């Protein structure tokens, strides 16, 4: 569904995951692995993995924020060191390679921390030869997802499917050529885009809630 205005189509991330699962039923026969991007992608991915009866893993990737505007990013880093950059934006910001490496290293430290915490519940699975479904709660710029795709490709997945409840039109167009398939309940062709504006209930998850979700999921297997 393509929309021109931002308004709450989704109740919350659980509702989004349940709706997304219906769109992903065709992959159930392939015994896929579902990869959640923490933190917001985890409750969405949990619902998909439960509905499809498949295993859940994480792909821990984070945007590299612009120091003067932390809500915006100019690239992303994954847990295995993959870095992608918005090259035109980097050029306009006039950032040096040294500065970019410093920013990326700061993000890597937080990724390392999250990895040490979350992996106590979900050890890393092998993606080799598998259909990998990468899930987040939304695509804004798309660079975090781009990094995740690159990371999963390097782990030799046979097929990479991107599935999100909502995506900006620009992010959709960025990611579409990089994935074998991309599914979004909503593609927002709006002047200003914020993932939160498409949810009735939106908040930032903390580590405690993430761990509760993962613990409940693993106990229900």
C-alpha positions in Angstrom: 0.0 0.0 0.0 1.4 3.4 -1.0 0.3 6.3 1.1 0.9 10.0 0.7 0.2 11.1 4.3 1.6 9.8 7.6 -1.0 8.5 10.0 -1.2 5.5 12.4 -2.0 2.4 10.3 -0.5 0.0 12.9 -1.5 -0.5 16.5 2.0 -1.5 17.8 5.0 -3.6 16.8 3.1 -6.8 17.8 0.3 -6.0 15.4 2.8 -5.1 12.7 4.6 -8.4 13.1 1.4 -10.4 12.9 0.3 -8.6 9.7 3.8 -9.0 8.2 3.7 -12.7 8.9 0.7 -13.1 6.7 2.7 -11.6 3.8 5.6 -13.9 4.4 3.6 -17.2 4.5 4.9 -18.1 1.0 8.4 -18.5 2.5 7.3 -20.9 5.2 8.1 -24.0 3.0 11.7 -22.8 2.7 12.4 -23.1 6.4 13.7 -19.6 6.6 15.7 -17.9 9.3 14.3 -14.7 10.7 16.8 -12.0 11.6 15.7 -9.1 13.8 17.4 -5.8 13.9 17.5 -4.7 17.6 15.9 -3.1 19.3 12.7 -2.1 17.5 12.8 -5.0 15.0 12.7 -7.7 17.7 9.0 -7.6 18.7 8.1 -7.5 15.0 10.4 -10.5 14.2 9.2 -12.5 17.2 5.7 -12.5 15.8 6.9 -13.5 12.3 9.1 -16.3 13.6 6.2 -17.6 15.8 3.7 -17.5 13.0 6.0 -19.2 10.5 7.4 -21.7 13.0 11.0 -20.9 12.2 14.2 -20.0 14.1 15.0 -16.5 15.2 18.4 -14.8 15.1 19.7 -11.2 15.4 21.6 -9.0 13.0 22.9 -6.2 15.3 23.5 -3.1 13.2 23.3 0.6 14.1 23.3 3.8 12.3 26.3 6.2 12.6 24.6 9.4 13.8 25.5 12.9 12.7 26.9 14.5 15.9 25.0 17.7 15.4 21.7 15.8 14.7 21.8 12.4 16.4 18.4 11.4 15.1 19.9 11.4 11.6 22.6 9.1 10.4 25.1 9.1 7.5 25.8 5.3 7.5 25.6 2.1 9.5 27.8 -0.5 11.1 27.1 -4.2 11.8 28.3 -6.6 14.5 30.8 -8.2 12.1 32.3 -4.8 11.1 30.5 -4.2 7.9 30.2 -0.4 7.3 28.0 1.3 4.7 28.0 5.1 4.1 25.7 7.5 2.5 28.5 8.8 0.2 26.7 12.0 -1.0 25.8 13.0 2.6 29.4 12.2 3.8 30.7 14.4 1.0 28.4 17.3 1.9 29.3 17.0 5.6 33.0 17.1 4.6 33.9 14.3 7.1 37.4 13.0 6.9 38.2 9.2 6.9 39.7 9.5 10.3 36.6 11.1 11.7 34.3 8.5 10.1 36.5 5.7 11.6 36.2 7.3 15.0 32.4 7.6 14.8 32.2 4.0 13.6 34.4 2.7 16.4 32.1 4.4 19.0 29.1 2.6 17.4 31.0 -0.7 17.4 31.5 -0.5 21.1 27.7 -0.2 21.7 27.1 -3.1 19.2 29.7 -5.2 21.1 27.8 -4.5 24.4 24.5 -5.4 22.9 26.0 -8.5 21.4 27.3 -9.7 24.7 23.9 -9.2 26.3 21.5 -10.4 23.7 23.5 -13.4 22.6 23.0 -15.0 26.0 19.4 -15.7 24.7 20.0 -16.2 21.0 23.3 -17.6 19.9 24.3 -16.8 16.3 23.0 -19.3 13.7 24.6 -20.2 10.4 22.9 -18.4 7.5 24.8 -20.4 4.8 22.5 -21.8 2.2 19.4 -20.5 4.0 16.6 -18.1 3.1 17.2 -15.1 5.5 14.3 -12.8 6.3 15.6 -9.5 7.8 13.1 -7.6 9.8 13.0 -4.1 11.3 10.1 -2.0 12.6 10.5 0.4 9.7 12.9 1.8 7.0 13.7 5.5 7.2 16.9 6.1 5.3 17.5 2.4 4.6 21.3 2.4 5.4 20.9 0.3 8.5 19.1 -2.3 6.4 21.7 -2.0 3.7 24.4 -2.9 6.2 22.4 -5.8 7.5 21.9 -7.2 3.9 25.6 -6.9 3.2 26.4 -8.7 6.5 24.0 -11.6 5.7 25.3 -11.9 2.2 28.8 -12.3 3.5 27.4 -15.1 5.7 26.5 -16.9 2.5 22.7 -16.8 2.7 21.1 -18.3 -0.4 18.3 -15.7 -0.4 17.8 -12.4 1.4 14.2 -11.1 2.0 13.7 -7.8 3.6 10.4 -7.4 5.5 9.2 -4.3 7.3 5.8 -2.8 8.3 6.6 0.6 6.8 9.2 2.1 4.6 9.9 5.5 3.1 9.7 5.5 -0.7 13.4 6.5 -0.9 14.4 3.6 1.4 12.3 1.2 -0.6 14.0 2.2 -3.8 17.4 2.0 -2.2 16.9 -1.5 -0.8 14.9 -3.1 -3.6 17.9 -3.8 -5.9 19.9 -5.2 -3.0 17.4 -7.9 -1.7 15.9 -10.9 -3.5 12.6 -9.7 -2.3 11.3 -6.7 -0.2 8.0 -6.7 1.5 6.4 -3.6 3.2 2.9 -3.2 4.4 3.1 0.5 3.8 5.3 2.5 1.4 5.2 6.1 2.4 5.7 8.7 -0.3 5.6 11.6 2.0 7.7 14.8 2.2 8.6 14.1 5.8 9.0 10.6 7.1 9.2 9.2 10.6 8.6 5.5 11.4 6.8 6.4 14.7 4.1 8.3 12.9 2.7 5.1 11.4 2.1 3.5 14.8 -0.6 4.2 17.4 1.7 3.0 20.2 5.4 3.8 19.7 8.3 4.0 22.2 11.9 3.1 22.3 12.6 -0.4 23.8 15.2 -0.9 26.4 17.5 -3.9 27.0 15.2 -5.3 29.8 12.2 -5.5 27.5 14.3 -7.0 24.7 15.6 -9.7 27.0 12.1 -10.5 28.2 10.9 -10.9 24.6 13.8 -13.2 23.7 13.4 -15.2 26.9 9.7 -15.7 26.3 10.3 -16.7 22.7 13.0 -19.3 23.5 10.8 -20.8 26.3 7.9 -21.2 23.8 10.0 -23.1 21.3 
